[in-house]
Amino acid sequence: MPGLTGTELVRKLRADPSTESIPIILISARAGQEAAVAGLDAGSDDYLVKPFAAPELLARVRTHVQLALKRREWISELQAANRELDAFTHSVAHDLRAPLRGINGMAELLFESKLEQLDSEGQRYLRFVHEAGTRMSQLIEDLLKLARTTRGELIRQTLDLSKLVHQVIRPLRESAPDRQVEFVIPDGIRVDADPRLLRAALENLLSNAWKFTGKQAAARIEFGIDGEQRGPVYFIRDNGAGFDMTYAGKLFGVFQRVHAASEFEGTGVGLATVQRIIARHGGRIWAKSAVNEGATFFFTLAPQAP
């Protein structure tokens, strides 16, 4: 292979969607643990040192072909299960939306035309019905957003992340123009990512920072790159309510909350959506916080394959 080493070839095959799942056995005269580890790290399934016995090679080929066929079978079954789950999600959401619209609509009509005719207990019941219907509607929308993050092709392009953050915070400012919030956003931070999905992730993270700094007289929300980490690690930091790190393991689970609904509203789906978006980009997300000392969410994004 003039101009191309075996490990370089493996990396190219793994980077191409049409060849990424082909079983690969590297055969080399280079012996030793380091050579084998380098070959496996590049993405090969096995490593064989010359000279080798033909029966051994054939046995390994048969094993890896069988494993590849089994993986394809599992992938096919998983894709079918995901399609069924998507269909079920949309069906349930559609079937729930219609009656909820009716409940919320009637509750609003009663608020507008009949509220004064109800005693205090009747008014309390009506408010409870209206608020419960509104929470359920929001929960359905959040679940649909969560489902959409796992569907569709990931279309990565170069984004001005700083500009995108400014775009996301604009409606937050407009929603509460009297709030005094200091935003720190350095210019020129760029990244290769899917613009639709990354915007959804930032909307969740920044709206959380906005929400949890709501009780701060001098709120501060910062976006940037953590210079103490290896490679680009992005962060969103606030000086809000924070949380007990004992419960950090619950952060990215669906319906998991670290604050009571009576303190801060929410459905417990937003961070699960963020985690899936970051994972689709080959990255990871984690957080550091303390009660009443704010929170910082860190995330990475794997570079786009060449």
KEKE-3310 file (N, C-alpha, C; in steps of 0.2 Angstrom, whole numbers, plus 5000, padded with zeros to 4 digits):
npx = (5004:5007:5011:5001:4998:4993:4985:4981:4973:4963:4957:4952:4942:4934:4929:4921:4904:4899:4908:4910:4906:4912:4921:4937:4953:4969:4985:5001:5019:5024:5027:5022:5015:5012:5011:5000:4990:4989:4984:4971:4966:4965:4954:4952:4946:4953:4970:4984:4999:5013:5024:5009:4997:4987:4975:4972:4970:4958:4949:4948:4943:4930:4924:4923:4915:4903:4900:4899:4887:4878:4878:4873:4860:4855:4855:4846:4834:4834:4832:4820:4812:4814:4807:4794:4792:4793:4782:4772:4774:4771:4757:4752:4754:4747:4734:4732:4733:4722:4710:4716:4717:4704:4700:4709:4704:4690:4692:4698:4688:4679:4686:4686:4672:4664:4670:4668:4656:4659:4662:4676:4682:4678:4684:4697:4698:4695:4707:4716:4713:4715:4729:4735:4731:4739:4752:4752:4751:4763:4772:4769:4774:4787:4792:4790:4799:4811:4810:4812:4826:4833:4830:4832:4845:4861:4867:4881:4889:4900:4898:4895:4896:4895:4887:4876:4872:4869:4858:4849:4847:4840:4826:4823:4827:4818:4806:4806:4809:4812:4821:4837:4850:4867:4875:4889:4898:4910:4916:4917:4918:4919:4912:4909:4894:4877:4866:4852:4850:4860:4856:4844:4849:4856:4846:4839:4849:4852:4840:4837:4847:4843:4831:4834:4842:4832:4829:4839:4846:4856:4859:4870:4875:4886:4895:4907:4924:4932:4947:4955:4954:4958:4958:4943:4932:4916:4906:4892:4888:4881:4875:4865:4852:4858:4863:4862:4876:4875:4864:4868:4868:4855:4852:4852:4842:4826:4812:4818:4821:4830:4825:4811:4794:4787:4796:4803:4797:4795:4797:4806:4812:4821:4835:4838:4835:4846:4857:4856:4857:4870:4877:4874:4883:4895:4900:4901:4892:4892:4891:4894:4891:4884:4873:4864:4875:4876:4878:4887:4887:4896:4901:4906:4911:4913:4926:4922:4921:4934)
npy = (4994:5008:5024:5023:5018:5002:5005:5018:5015:5007:5017:5026:5017:5015:5028:5030:5029:5018:5008:5006:4996:4984:4969:4969:4962:4965:4961:4959:4961:4967:4964:4963:4971:4985:4987:4979:4986:4998:4995:4990:5001:5009:5004:4991:4974:4963:4957:4950:4942:4940:4926:4917:4904:4897:4890:4896:4909:4908:4903:4914:4923:4917:4918:4933:4936:4930:4937:4949:4948:4944:4956:4965:4959:4962:4976:4979:4974:4983:4995:4992:4991:5004:5012:5007:5012:5026:5028:5024:5034:5046:5043:5042:5055:5062:5057:5061:5075:5081:5079:5086:5099:5102:5101:5112:5122:5124:5126:5139:5146:5145:5152:5165:5168:5163:5163:5172:5168:5157:5150:5152:5139:5133:5140:5137:5124:5125:5132:5122:5112:5118:5122:5109:5103:5112:5109:5095:5097:5103:5094:5083:5090:5092:5078:5074:5082:5077:5064:5067:5071:5060:5056:5057:5063:5068:5083:5091:5107:5121:5132:5148:5148:5158:5168:5160:5158:5171:5173:5164:5169:5181:5180:5176:5187:5196:5191:5194:5209:5217:5211:5210:5204:5199:5195:5185:5183:5177:5182:5174:5160:5145:5130:5113:5107:5101:5112:5114:5104:5108:5121:5118:5111:5122:5130:5124:5123:5136:5142:5135:5141:5154:5152:5147:5157:5166:5171:5179:5194:5201:5193:5182:5175:5165:5160:5150:5144:5131:5134:5125:5112:5098:5099:5107:5112:5116:5128:5132:5144:5148:5159:5155:5145:5133:5116:5100:5090:5077:5072:5072:5062:5060:5070:5069:5061:5055:5064:5066:5076:5089:5099:5104:5105:5115:5125:5128:5128:5115:5100:5090:5084:5092:5092:5078:5078:5087:5079:5068:5075:5080:5067:5062:5070:5064:5068:5072:5077:5085:5091:5103:5109:5118:5120:5135:5141:5142:5134:5125:5119:5108:5103:5093:5091:5080:5081:5083:5070:5067)
npz = (5000:4994:5001:5011:5026:5035:5047:5044:5033:5039:5047:5037:5031:5042:5044:5033:5029:5021:5022:5036:5044:5040:5044:5050:5049:5054:5047:5050:5050:5061:5077:5095:5109:5108:5094:5091:5099:5093:5081:5084:5091:5080:5074:5069:5070:5074:5076:5068:5068:5057:5055:5051:5054:5041:5044:5057:5053:5044:5054:5062:5053:5049:5062:5064:5053:5056:5068:5063:5055:5064:5072:5062:5061:5074:5074:5063:5070:5081:5074:5068:5080:5085:5075:5077:5090:5088:5080:5089:5099:5092:5089:5102:5107:5098:5100:5113:5113:5107:5116:5127:5122:5122:5135:5141:5133:5137:5151:5150:5145:5155:5165:5159:5158:5169:5181:5192:5196:5204:5220:5232:5233:5222:5212:5215:5212:5198:5194:5197:5187:5175:5176:5178:5165:5157:5161:5157:5143:5140:5144:5134:5123:5126:5127:5113:5107:5113:5107:5094:5093:5091:5079:5061:5050:5055:5052:5050:5051:5050:5063:5070:5086:5097:5091:5090:5103:5107:5099:5105:5118:5116:5115:5128:5136:5131:5136:5149:5152:5162:5171:5178:5171:5169:5154:5149:5135:5125:5109:5093:5094:5087:5080:5073:5070:5070:5066:5070:5080:5089:5093:5099:5110:5117:5119:5129:5139:5142:5145:5157:5165:5165:5171:5184:5189:5193:5205:5209:5213:5206:5193:5184:5169:5160:5145:5137:5134:5142:5148:5156:5153:5142:5125:5116:5128:5131:5141:5151:5163:5178:5192:5200:5209:5210:5214:5224:5223:5226:5220:5206:5197:5193:5184:5170:5166:5160:5166:5178:5192:5201:5209:5218:5210:5215:5218:5206:5190:5177:5167:5168:5157:5148:5150:5148:5134:5130:5133:5124:5112:5113:5114:5101:5094:5097:5109:5126:5142:5157:5174:5187:5203:5218:5231:5231:5225:5212:5195:5184:5167:5158:5141:5128:5110:5098:5085:5067:5056:5044)
capx = (5000:5011:5008:4996:4999:4987:4981:4978:4968:4958:4954:4948:4937:4929:4926:4916:4898:4898:4913:4912:4904:4916:4926:4944:4959:4976:4990:5007:5025:5026:5025:5022:5009:5011:5008:4993:4985:4989:4980:4965:4964:4963:4947:4952:4943:4958:4977:4987:5006:5016:5021:5003:4995:4981:4969:4970:4967:4952:4945:4946:4938:4924:4921:4921:4910:4898:4899:4896:4881:4874:4877:4868:4853:4853:4854:4840:4829:4834:4829:4812:4809:4814:4802:4788:4792:4792:4775:4768:4775:4767:4750:4749:4754:4741:4727:4732:4733:4715:4706:4719:4715:4697:4700:4712:4700:4685:4694:4700:4682:4676:4690:4684:4665:4660:4675:4665:4650:4661:4665:4683:4684:4677:4689:4703:4697:4696:4714:4720:4712:4719:4736:4737:4731:4744:4758:4752:4752:4770:4775:4769:4778:4794:4793:4791:4806:4816:4810:4815:4833:4836:4828:4835:4852:4865:4870:4886:4892:4903:4893:4897:4893:4894:4882:4870:4870:4866:4851:4845:4846:4836:4819:4823:4827:4811:4801:4806:4813:4814:4826:4844:4855:4873:4878:4896:4898:4915:4915:4922:4919:4916:4911:4906:4889:4871:4863:4845:4850:4864:4852:4839:4853:4858:4840:4838:4854:4852:4833:4838:4851:4839:4826:4837:4844:4827:4828:4845:4845:4861:4860:4875:4876:4892:4896:4914:4928:4936:4954:4959:4953:4961:4953:4938:4926:4912:4902:4887:4889:4876:4875:4858:4850:4863:4860:4867:4880:4873:4859:4870:4867:4848:4851:4850:4837:4819:4807:4821:4822:4833:4822:4804:4790:4784:4801:4805:4793:4798:4795:4811:4814:4825:4842:4838:4836:4852:4862:4855:4860:4878:4879:4874:4889:4901:4903:4898:4890:4893:4889:4897:4887:4883:4867:4865:4881:4876:4879:4891:4887:4901:4900:4911:4908:4918:4927:4919:4926:4937)
capy = (5000:5014:5030:5022:5012:4998:5008:5023:5012:5006:5023:5028:5013:5016:5034:5030:5025:5012:5003:5007:4990:4978:4966:4970:4959:4967:4956:4963:4958:4970:4960:4966:4974:4992:4987:4977:4991:5004:4992:4990:5008:5012:5002:4984:4970:4958:4958:4944:4943:4936:4922:4914:4898:4898:4888:4901:4915:4906:4903:4921:4926:4915:4921:4940:4937:4928:4942:4955:4946:4945:4964:4968:4957:4966:4983:4978:4973:4989:5000:4991:4993:5012:5014:5006:5017:5033:5028:5024:5041:5051:5041:5044:5062:5065:5056:5065:5082:5083:5080:5091:5106:5103:5103:5118:5127:5124:5129:5146:5149:5146:5158:5172:5170:5160:5163:5176:5164:5151:5152:5151:5132:5131:5144:5133:5118:5126:5133:5116:5108:5122:5121:5102:5103:5115:5105:5089:5099:5105:5087:5080:5093:5090:5071:5074:5085:5072:5059:5070:5072:5053:5054:5061:5063:5073:5087:5096:5112:5126:5137:5153:5147:5164:5171:5156:5159:5178:5172:5160:5173:5186:5179:5176:5194:5199:5188:5197:5215:5221:5207:5212:5198:5200:5189:5185:5179:5179:5182:5170:5153:5141:5123:5109:5104:5101:5119:5113:5101:5112:5126:5115:5110:5128:5133:5120:5125:5143:5143:5133:5146:5160:5150:5146:5163:5171:5174:5183:5202:5202:5187:5182:5169:5165:5155:5150:5138:5130:5133:5121:5106:5096:5100:5112:5110:5122:5128:5138:5144:5153:5160:5154:5141:5127:5109:5096:5086:5070:5070:5074:5056:5061:5076:5068:5055:5058:5065:5067:5083:5090:5104:5103:5108:5121:5130:5129:5124:5111:5093:5085:5081:5096:5089:5072:5080:5090:5074:5064:5079:5080:5061:5061:5073:5061:5071:5071:5082:5084:5097:5105:5114:5118:5123:5142:5144:5142:5128:5125:5113:5107:5098:5092:5089:5077:5084:5080:5065:5070)
capz = (5000:4994:5003:5015:5031:5037:5052:5040:5029:5044:5049:5032:5030:5048:5043:5027:5031:5017:5024:5043:5048:5037:5048:5047:5052:5052:5047:5050:5053:5067:5083:5101:5112:5105:5087:5091:5102:5088:5076:5087:5092:5073:5072:5067:5074:5076:5074:5067:5067:5053:5050:5054:5051:5037:5048:5062:5049:5042:5060:5064:5047:5051:5068:5063:5049:5060:5073:5059:5053:5070:5073:5057:5063:5080:5071:5060:5075:5084:5070:5068:5087:5085:5071:5081:5096:5085:5078:5095:5102:5088:5090:5109:5107:5094:5104:5120:5112:5106:5122:5131:5120:5124:5143:5142:5130:5141:5157:5149:5144:5162:5168:5157:5159:5174:5187:5197:5199:5208:5226:5232:5232:5215:5208:5216:5208:5191:5192:5197:5181:5170:5177:5176:5158:5154:5162:5153:5136:5139:5144:5128:5118:5128:5125:5106:5106:5115:5102:5087:5094:5089:5072:5056:5048:5058:5046:5053:5047:5054:5066:5075:5092:5100:5088:5091:5110:5107:5096:5110:5124:5114:5117:5135:5138:5129:5140:5156:5151:5169:5174:5177:5170:5165:5150:5147:5129:5120:5102:5088:5096:5081:5081:5068:5073:5067:5069:5073:5086:5094:5095:5104:5117:5120:5122:5136:5144:5144:5148:5163:5168:5166:5176:5191:5192:5193:5212:5210:5212:5201:5190:5179:5165:5156:5141:5135:5133:5148:5147:5160:5150:5136:5120:5117:5132:5131:5147:5153:5170:5181:5199:5203:5214:5210:5216:5228:5218:5228:5215:5199:5193:5191:5180:5163:5166:5159:5172:5184:5194:5208:5212:5218:5205:5218:5218:5199:5185:5172:5166:5169:5150:5145:5151:5144:5127:5129:5133:5118:5107:5114:5112:5094:5091:5099:5115:5133:5146:5164:5178:5194:5207:5225:5233:5232:5223:5205:5192:5177:5163:5153:5136:5122:5104:5094:5078:5062:5053:5038)
cpx = (5004:5008:5003:4998:4992:4983:4977:4972:4962:4953:4949:4941:4931:4926:4921:4910:4897:4902:4914:4911:4908:4921:4933:4949:4965:4981:4997:5013:5027:5023:5025:5016:5007:5008:5001:4988:4984:4984:4972:4962:4962:4956:4947:4949:4948:4965:4981:4994:5009:5022:5015:5001:4988:4975:4967:4967:4960:4947:4943:4942:4931:4920:4919:4916:4903:4895:4896:4889:4876:4873:4872:4861:4851:4851:4847:4834:4828:4830:4822:4809:4809:4808:4795:4787:4790:4784:4770:4768:4770:4759:4748:4749:4748:4734:4727:4731:4726:4711:4709:4717:4708:4697:4703:4707:4694:4686:4696:4693:4678:4679:4687:4676:4661:4664:4671:4659:4652:4663:4673:4686:4683:4682:4696:4703:4698:4703:4718:4719:4716:4726:4739:4736:4737:4751:4758:4754:4760:4774:4775:4774:4786:4796:4794:4797:4812:4816:4813:4822:4836:4834:4832:4842:4855:4869:4874:4888:4896:4898:4897:4893:4891:4888:4875:4868:4867:4859:4846:4843:4841:4829:4818:4823:4820:4805:4800:4811:4815:4819:4833:4848:4861:4875:4885:4897:4904:4914:4920:4922:4915:4916:4908:4901:4882:4867:4856:4846:4854:4860:4847:4843:4854:4852:4838:4842:4853:4845:4834:4842:4847:4834:4829:4841:4839:4826:4834:4844:4850:4863:4866:4875:4882:4892:4903:4917:4932:4943:4958:4958:4957:4956:4947:4933:4922:4908:4897:4886:4884:4877:4869:4858:4855:4859:4865:4870:4878:4868:4861:4868:4860:4847:4849:4846:4830:4815:4811:4822:4826:4831:4814:4800:4788:4790:4803:4801:4798:4796:4800:4814:4820:4832:4843:4839:4843:4857:4862:4858:4868:4880:4879:4880:4895:4904:4900:4897:4890:4892:4893:4893:4887:4877:4868:4871:4882:4878:4883:4890:4892:4899:4905:4907:4914:4919:4923:4924:4928:4933)
cpy = (5006:5020:5030:5016:5008:5002:5014:5021:5010:5012:5026:5024:5014:5023:5035:5026:5019:5007:5002:5000:4984:4976:4967:4966:4962:4961:4959:4959:4961:4966:4965:4970:4981:4992:4984:4982:4996:5001:4992:4996:5011:5010:4995:4980:4964:4960:4952:4945:4938:4932:4919:4908:4899:4896:4893:4907:4914:4906:4910:4925:4924:4918:4928:4941:4935:4934:4948:4954:4947:4952:4967:4966:4961:4973:4984:4978:4979:4994:4999:4993:5001:5015:5013:5011:5024:5033:5028:5031:5046:5049:5043:5051:5065:5063:5059:5073:5085:5084:5085:5098:5107:5105:5110:5124:5129:5128:5137:5149:5150:5152:5165:5173:5168:5161:5166:5172:5158:5154:5150:5144:5130:5134:5140:5127:5119:5128:5127:5112:5112:5121:5114:5101:5106:5111:5099:5091:5100:5098:5083:5083:5092:5083:5071:5077:5080:5066:5061:5071:5065:5052:5059:5061:5069:5077:5093:5101:5117:5131:5142:5152:5153:5167:5167:5157:5166:5177:5169:5164:5179:5186:5179:5183:5198:5197:5191:5204:5218:5217:5210:5206:5200:5194:5190:5180:5181:5178:5177:5163:5149:5134:5120:5105:5105:5107:5118:5110:5105:5118:5124:5114:5116:5131:5130:5123:5132:5145:5141:5138:5152:5158:5150:5152:5168:5174:5178:5190:5204:5195:5187:5175:5170:5159:5156:5144:5137:5129:5128:5113:5104:5096:5105:5109:5116:5122:5133:5138:5150:5154:5160:5149:5135:5121:5105:5091:5078:5068:5071:5068:5056:5066:5075:5063:5059:5058:5065:5074:5084:5096:5102:5107:5115:5127:5132:5125:5120:5104:5088:5081:5085:5093:5083:5073:5083:5084:5070:5068:5079:5073:5059:5065:5070:5064:5069:5077:5081:5091:5097:5110:5113:5122:5130:5145:5143:5135:5129:5118:5113:5102:5099:5090:5086:5080:5080:5076:5068:5066)
cpz = (5000:4996:5008:5020:5032:5042:5049:5036:5033:5045:5043:5031:5036:5047:5037:5029:5027:5019:5032:5047:5045:5042:5045:5052:5050:5052:5046:5053:5059:5073:5089:5103:5109:5098:5087:5094:5097:5083:5078:5088:5085:5071:5070:5072:5077:5073:5074:5065:5062:5056:5054:5050:5047:5041:5053:5059:5047:5048:5062:5059:5049:5057:5067:5058:5052:5065:5069:5057:5059:5072:5069:5059:5069:5078:5068:5065:5079:5080:5069:5075:5087:5081:5074:5087:5094:5083:5084:5099:5099:5089:5097:5109:5103:5097:5110:5118:5111:5112:5127:5129:5122:5131:5144:5139:5135:5148:5156:5148:5151:5166:5166:5158:5165:5181:5193:5200:5203:5215:5226:5231:5225:5210:5209:5212:5200:5189:5192:5190:5175:5170:5176:5169:5154:5155:5158:5145:5135:5140:5138:5123:5119:5126:5117:5104:5107:5110:5096:5087:5091:5082:5067:5055:5052:5052:5050:5048:5052:5056:5070:5082:5097:5098:5090:5098:5110:5104:5101:5116:5122:5116:5125:5138:5136:5133:5147:5155:5157:5172:5173:5177:5166:5161:5148:5141:5125:5113:5098:5090:5090:5083:5075:5071:5069:5070:5072:5079:5091:5097:5100:5111:5120:5123:5129:5141:5147:5147:5155:5168:5170:5171:5183:5193:5193:5200:5214:5209:5206:5198:5185:5176:5160:5151:5138:5134:5139:5147:5151:5158:5144:5130:5121:5122:5133:5138:5147:5160:5173:5189:5202:5208:5215:5213:5220:5223:5220:5222:5208:5195:5190:5185:5173:5161:5164:5165:5178:5186:5200:5212:5212:5213:5208:5218:5210:5194:5180:5172:5167:5162:5147:5145:5147:5137:5125:5128:5127:5112:5107:5112:5105:5091:5094:5105:5121:5137:5153:5168:5185:5197:5214:5226:5234:5229:5215:5202:5186:5174:5158:5147:5131:5116:5100:5087:5073:5058:5046:5032)
residu = (MET:PRO:GLY:LEU:THR:GLY:THR:GLU:LEU:VAL:ARG:LYS:LEU:ARG:ALA:ASP:PRO:SER:THR:GLU:SER:ILE:PRO:ILE:ILE:LEU:ILE:SER:ALA:ARG:ALA:GLY:GLN:GLU:ALA:ALA:VAL:ALA:GLY:LEU:ASP:ALA:GLY:SER:ASP:ASP:TYR:LEU:VAL:LYS:PRO:PHE:ALA:ALA:PRO:GLU:LEU:LEU:ALA:ARG:VAL:ARG:THR:HIS:VAL:GLN:LEU:ALA:LEU:LYS:ARG:ARG:GLU:TRP:ILE:SER:GLU:LEU:GLN:ALA:ALA:ASN:ARG:GLU:LEU:ASP:ALA:PHE:THR:HIS:SER:VAL:ALA:HIS:ASP:LEU:ARG:ALA:PRO:LEU:ARG:GLY:ILE:ASN:GLY:MET:ALA:GLU:LEU:LEU:PHE:GLU:SER:LYS:LEU:GLU:GLN:LEU:ASP:SER:GLU:GLY:GLN:ARG:TYR:LEU:ARG:PHE:VAL:HIS:GLU:ALA:GLY:THR:ARG:MET:SER:GLN:LEU:ILE:GLU:ASP:LEU:LEU:LYS:LEU:ALA:ARG:THR:THR:ARG:GLY:GLU:LEU:ILE:ARG:GLN:THR:LEU:ASP:LEU:SER:LYS:LEU:VAL:HIS:GLN:VAL:ILE:ARG:PRO:LEU:ARG:GLU:SER:ALA:PRO:ASP:ARG:GLN:VAL:GLU:PHE:VAL:ILE:PRO:ASP:GLY:ILE:ARG:VAL:ASP:ALA:ASP:PRO:ARG:LEU:LEU:ARG:ALA:ALA:LEU:GLU:ASN:LEU:LEU:SER:ASN:ALA:TRP:LYS:PHE:THR:GLY:LYS:GLN:ALA:ALA:ALA:ARG:ILE:GLU:PHE:GLY:ILE:ASP:GLY:GLU:GLN:ARG:GLY:PRO:VAL:TYR:PHE:ILE:ARG:ASP:ASN:GLY:ALA:GLY:PHE:ASP:MET:THR:TYR:ALA:GLY:LYS:LEU:PHE:GLY:VAL:PHE:GLN:ARG:VAL:HIS:ALA:ALA:SER:GLU:PHE:GLU:GLY:THR:GLY:VAL:GLY:LEU:ALA:THR:VAL:GLN:ARG:ILE:ILE:ALA:ARG:HIS:GLY:GLY:ARG:ILE:TRP:ALA:LYS:SER:ALA:VAL:ASN:GLU:GLY:ALA:THR:PHE:PHE:PHE:THR:LEU:ALA:PRO:GLN:ALA:PRO)
# end
